[in-house]
Amino acid sequence: MTDTRRAILKGKREAARLHREFGMRKRIEQDGGRIDVFGAILKCGVPLLFKPLDGLLGVFIDVPMPGVMVTTKRGLSVQRFTGAHELGHCRLGHSPSLDDESILQRSPFNGGPDDQQQELEADAFATEFMLPPWLFAAHFQRQGWAPAMMADPMVAYQLSLRVGASYEATCRSLMRKGVEVIKRRTLDSLLEVQPRAIKKAILGAYEPPDFLRDVWLLTAKDENTVIEGSRSDLFVLKLTEHSGAGYVWTFDELNETGFAVVRDEREGPDGEAVGGHVTRSITTRSEGQQTGRMALAERRPWMPNSDPLEAFCVHYDLTGPEDEGLSHAERRLLLEAA
């Protein structure tokens, strides 16, 4: 019979050990972002390859040396969890494993007597490695989110983008021991809402080609953070604009880095006095390079060369999902070393 509690503790301990070994918490608390799953696999010296696997999400082998394969047939959040699961097999000294959809459907915290010990350990490792309690706390603090705000599907969805997990996995983890910011009734309510409906609410009148892509809602609280997503993602920037004093957000830098503005409107004003301000809502998508910085400046149009009143900048990596072959992270390392 599987000792579920022991399997969970073993997986969680190894995940926490790896967080400390690579200094992940300090970096994320400083810069934002998510756990770098594929980078961690590389740092562990484990070969990582992406392939269009049939009927499988991932593979772990240990002969003649440890190695990991992850499917290209699923989105980035599934690729990340699969990679974390396979890394768990490697770090915990497991036997070779062929992993299918069941790794997404079961929970290590509800393991039954028939579950394999090593699968429960790898599940627990993957969940704790990708979504440690301190990761949620870091994003709560940066965004000013209180636990009660997680009952709002839009807030929970934005959290899921920042931690790099699916909406459902994020909601379920909010009830997990060590996090515990929502109750079962709240979880059920959150899961009744489909991500498509949340995306439509954020985008308003703008209709994208499809709703498979993620929609980020960025505010001044995201300033200078790292945004990690997929090439097709959309971004809705909501920024205070001091239009009463003649200042407007300009798109020069945004356009120069290959971002196209697909919707632009003003909401407000918050006051009618001179110097009052409105909220500028800008919907944009990347049509250029997949890594770089997204930047805007708030200036008076008749003084284009003046110092901006305010500036907004986030660093982005939109290379996901991973394509067949080496990971984008490994390709960059090879190019830098060439």
C-alpha positions in Angstrom: 0.0 0.0 0.0 1.2 3.5 -0.9 2.1 5.7 2.0 0.5 8.9 0.7 1.6 11.2 3.4 5.3 10.1 3.2 5.2 10.4 -0.6 3.8 14.0 -0.4 6.4 15.1 2.2 9.2 13.6 0.2 8.2 15.4 -3.0 7.6 18.7 -1.2 11.0 18.6 0.6 12.9 18.0 -2.6 11.1 20.9 -4.4 11.9 23.2 -1.5 15.5 22.1 -1.6 15.7 23.0 -5.3 14.2 26.4 -4.7 16.9 27.1 -2.2 19.7 25.6 -4.3 18.9 27.9 -7.2 17.9 31.0 -5.2 14.5 31.2 -6.9 12.6 32.9 -4.1 14.9 36.0 -4.0 14.7 36.5 -7.7 11.0 36.2 -8.0 10.3 38.5 -5.0 12.5 41.1 -6.6 11.6 40.8 -10.2 8.2 39.0 -10.3 7.6 36.2 -12.7 7.2 32.5 -12.3 9.3 29.4 -11.4 11.7 28.7 -14.3 10.9 25.0 -14.8 12.9 24.4 -18.0 15.8 26.4 -16.8 15.9 24.3 -13.6 16.0 21.1 -15.6 19.0 22.5 -17.5 20.7 23.7 -14.3 20.3 20.1 -13.0 22.4 18.9 -15.9 19.4 16.9 -17.4 19.0 16.9 -21.2 15.6 18.3 -22.1 13.9 17.7 -25.5 10.5 18.7 -26.8 8.7 16.3 -29.2 5.2 15.8 -30.6 4.5 12.8 -28.4 1.4 10.7 -29.2 -0.7 9.8 -26.1 1.9 11.1 -23.7 2.7 14.4 -22.0 6.2 13.5 -20.9 8.8 10.9 -20.5 11.6 10.4 -18.0 14.5 8.0 -18.8 17.5 7.1 -16.6 19.6 4.9 -18.9 22.2 5.5 -20.1 21.8 8.9 -18.3 18.8 10.9 -17.0 16.8 12.7 -19.6 13.4 14.4 -20.1 11.0 14.7 -23.0 7.9 16.9 -23.0 5.2 17.1 -25.7 4.7 20.0 -28.1 1.1 19.1 -28.5 -0.1 21.1 -25.4 0.0 24.6 -24.2 2.7 26.2 -22.1 1.1 25.7 -18.7 0.8 21.9 -19.4 4.3 21.8 -20.7 5.6 23.5 -17.6 3.8 21.1 -15.2 4.9 18.1 -17.2 8.5 19.3 -17.1 8.2 19.8 -13.3 6.7 16.3 -13.0 9.6 14.7 -15.0 12.2 16.7 -13.0 10.6 15.3 -9.9 11.2 11.8 -11.2 14.9 12.7 -11.8 15.6 14.4 -8.5 13.9 11.7 -6.5 15.8 8.9 -8.1 12.8 7.2 -9.8 12.6 4.5 -12.4 11.8 5.5 -16.0 8.3 6.8 -16.5 5.9 7.3 -19.4 3.4 10.0 -18.2 0.0 10.6 -19.8 -3.0 12.9 -19.1 -3.4 11.2 -15.7 -0.8 13.5 -14.2 -3.2 16.4 -14.7 -6.2 14.6 -13.4 -5.0 13.2 -10.1 -3.9 15.1 -7.1 -1.1 13.9 -4.9 -3.1 15.2 -1.9 -5.9 12.8 -2.7 -3.8 9.8 -3.5 -5.3 6.4 -3.2 -3.8 3.0 -2.1 -3.4 1.9 -5.7 -1.4 4.9 -6.9 2.3 4.3 -7.5 4.5 5.7 -4.8 6.9 7.4 -7.3 4.0 9.0 -9.2 2.6 10.5 -6.0 6.1 11.8 -5.1 6.5 13.3 -8.6 3.1 14.9 -8.5 3.8 16.4 -5.1 7.2 17.7 -6.3 5.7 19.3 -9.4 2.9 21.0 -7.5 5.2 22.3 -4.8 7.9 23.2 -7.2 5.7 25.2 -9.6 3.3 26.7 -7.0 5.0 27.1 -3.6 3.1 29.1 -1.0 5.7 31.9 -1.1 5.2 32.4 -4.8 1.5 33.2 -4.2 2.5 35.5 -1.3 5.0 37.4 -3.5 2.4 38.1 -6.1 -0.3 39.0 -3.5 2.1 41.5 -2.0 3.2 43.1 -5.3 -0.4 43.4 -6.6 -2.0 44.4 -3.3 -4.3 41.4 -3.5 -6.0 40.3 -0.2 -7.0 36.6 0.1 -10.7 37.6 -0.1 -10.0 39.0 -3.6 -9.3 35.5 -4.9 -13.1 34.9 -5.0 -13.1 37.1 -8.1 -12.5 34.9 -11.2 -10.7 37.8 -13.0 -8.2 38.2 -10.1 -7.6 34.4 -9.9 -7.1 34.3 -13.6 -4.5 37.1 -13.5 -2.8 35.3 -10.7 -2.6 32.1 -12.8 -0.9 34.0 -15.6 1.7 35.3 -13.3 2.5 32.0 -11.6 2.5 30.1 -15.0 -0.2 27.6 -14.3 -3.6 26.9 -15.7 -6.6 28.7 -14.3 -8.0 25.5 -12.8 -4.7 24.4 -11.3 -4.2 27.8 -9.7 -7.7 27.9 -8.2 -7.2 24.4 -6.7 -3.8 25.3 -5.3 -5.4 28.3 -3.5 -7.1 25.8 -1.3 -4.0 23.6 -0.8 -2.5 23.2 2.6 0.1 25.9 3.2 -1.8 28.4 1.0 -5.4 28.0 2.1 -6.8 31.4 1.0 -10.2 30.0 -0.3 -12.8 27.5 0.9 -14.4 24.7 -1.1 -17.5 26.7 -1.9 -15.3 29.5 -3.4 -13.4 27.0 -5.4 -16.6 25.5 -6.8 -17.8 29.0 -7.8 -14.4 29.9 -9.5 -14.4 26.6 -11.5 -17.9 27.4 -12.8 -16.5 30.3 -14.7 -14.7 29.5 -17.9 -11.5 31.4 -18.8 -13.1 32.4 -22.1 -15.7 34.5 -20.2 -13.0 36.2 -18.2 -11.0 37.0 -21.3 -14.1 38.5 -22.9 -14.7 40.7 -19.9 -11.2 42.0 -19.9 -11.1 42.7 -23.6 -14.4 44.5 -23.8 -15.4 45.4 -27.3 -12.3 44.0 -28.9 -12.8 40.6 -30.5 -9.5 38.5 -31.0 -9.2 35.9 -33.7 -9.8 33.3 -30.9 -10.0 33.0 -27.2 -7.3 30.3 -26.8 -4.7 33.0 -26.1 -4.2 34.5 -22.7 -5.2 38.1 -21.8 -3.0 39.9 -19.4 -4.3 42.9 -17.4 -1.3 45.1 -16.6 -1.2 48.1 -14.2 1.4 50.3 -12.6 1.9 47.5 -10.0 3.5 45.4 -12.8 6.2 48.1 -13.4 9.6 46.6 -14.1 8.5 43.0 -13.6 9.0 40.1 -15.9 6.1 38.9 -18.0 6.4 35.3 -19.3 3.8 34.0 -21.7 3.1 32.9 -25.2 3.5 34.5 -28.6 -0.2 35.0 -29.1 -1.0 36.6 -25.8 -2.8 39.9 -25.6 -2.1 42.7 -23.1 -4.6 45.2 -21.7 -2.7 48.1 -20.0 -4.7 50.2 -17.6 -2.7 53.3 -16.6 -3.5 56.6 -14.9 -3.3 59.4 -17.4 -3.0 63.1 -16.3 -4.8 64.4 -19.3 -6.2 67.3 -17.3 -2.7 68.7 -17.2 -2.0 67.9 -20.8 -0.2 64.6 -20.4 -1.0 61.6 -22.5 0.6 58.1 -22.9 2.5 57.9 -26.1 3.2 54.8 -28.1 6.5 55.6 -29.8 8.6 53.1 -27.8 5.7 50.5 -27.9 5.6 50.7 -31.7 9.4 50.5 -32.0 9.5 47.2 -30.1 6.9 45.6 -32.4 3.7 46.0 -30.4 0.5 46.8 -32.2 -2.3 48.7 -30.4 -5.6 47.1 -31.3 -7.8 49.1 -29.0 -7.3 52.4 -27.2 -9.8 54.2 -24.9 -10.1 56.4 -21.9 -12.2 55.6 -18.8 -13.2 58.3 -16.3 -12.5 61.0 -15.5 -11.9 60.6 -11.8 -12.3 64.3 -11.3 -13.2 67.4 -13.3 -10.7 69.8 -11.8 -7.7 71.0 -13.8 -5.0 68.4 -13.4 -7.5 65.6 -13.0 -6.9 62.3 -14.5 -8.5 59.4 -16.4 -7.6 55.7 -16.9 -6.1 55.0 -20.3 -7.0 51.4 -21.4 -4.6 50.2 -24.2 -5.0 46.7 -25.7 -1.9 45.5 -27.5 -0.2 42.4 -29.0 3.3 41.6 -30.0 4.1 41.4 -33.7 7.8 41.6 -33.3 10.5 40.0 -31.2 9.6 37.4 -28.6 11.8 38.8 -25.8 12.5 42.4 -24.8 10.8 45.3 -23.0 7.4 46.9 -23.4 7.6 50.6 -22.6 5.4 53.7 -22.7 5.9 57.3 -21.6 3.4 59.9 -20.5 4.3 63.3 -22.0 2.7 66.5 -23.3 2.4 66.0 -27.1 3.8 69.5 -27.8 6.9 68.6 -25.8 8.0 65.2 -27.3 11.6 65.5 -26.2 10.8 66.4 -22.6 11.3 64.0 -19.7 8.1 62.0 -19.2 5.8 62.7 -16.2 5.5 58.9 -15.8 6.9 55.9 -17.5 5.8 52.2 -17.7 8.0 49.3 -18.5 7.8 45.5 -18.2 10.3 43.0 -19.5 8.7 40.1 -21.4 9.5 36.6 -22.7 6.8 35.4 -25.1 8.6 32.4 -26.4 6.1 29.9 -25.2 4.8 27.3 -25.9 7.9 25.4 -26.6 8.6 24.1 -30.1 10.1 20.8 -31.2 13.7 20.4 -30.3 15.7 22.2 -27.5 14.0 24.6 -25.2 14.2 28.3 -26.0 16.2 28.8 -22.8 18.8 26.3 -24.0 18.9 27.8 -27.5 19.7 31.2 -26.1 22.5 29.8 -24.0 24.0 28.1 -27.0 23.8 31.3 -29.0 25.4 33.3 -26.3 28.2 30.8 -26.0 28.9 30.6 -29.8 
